[in-house]
Amino acid sequence: MAHNCLSLEGRVAVVIGATSGLGLAIAVGLAVHGADVVPSGRRRDHLEKACRAIESAGKQTLRQAVDVTHRSSIDLLRDAVLERFKHVDVLVNAAGITSKKPTMEVQETEWSSLLETNLHSVLRACQSFYGSLKSSGHGRVINITSLGSFLAFHEVAAYCAAKSAVLSLTRSLACEWARDGITVNSIAPGFFPTEMNSALLRGTDRGREVLVRTPMRRFGRPEELVGAAVLLASDGASFITGQCLAVDGGYLASGVNS
């Protein structure tokens, strides 16, 4: 019988930043495709909702909140997952915050806070889960980057700087950890209105400009990230590492659209 290389049956996935938005869609999508999934984030009420969604897909989960700005919190999450499931195969780093502000007005504390959540947390999680992913024999890391990893967007310099660094970190870890059987890739979502950015996109000049520059002429839907995540989490991506898959309706490929 042919092997379904996209099946996630028997795999355990941890999705950090999975209690809302794109992280939640990815967590539920991995469960639908067969993985037991541990979604985590700071907000316990949102965490409960995410876990119920995974259980509704017929998969096992674990309720464990995490604060990505503290290594000890990430380590506690790791230990809880290993106690319950004994192994971890997939780590998705989806935690993120953004802020729109003229760069000249950004305080160093604001800059540092944004890098803590968007960049430093990725390093912490990758380091914390490294041993488990290596032991898996088919470890997968998926970092959520951004179109801001490639392009400048007006007055979000700190966010773009952090996401550019996450892409660079993805490539570096891919090269270092290839010998350990761990693939490290990233997904760069296009414009998906979520709780974090909807006010910047819906009915604004910024949103209208985005749509003009997007060949598909629409925003993305969270569930449209699932296929990319499933691929990168599966055996189908066993020879793919150090890459960034843009799910953006053609935005990065676009030139003149009218």
Disulfide bonds with the S-S distance in Angstrom:
none
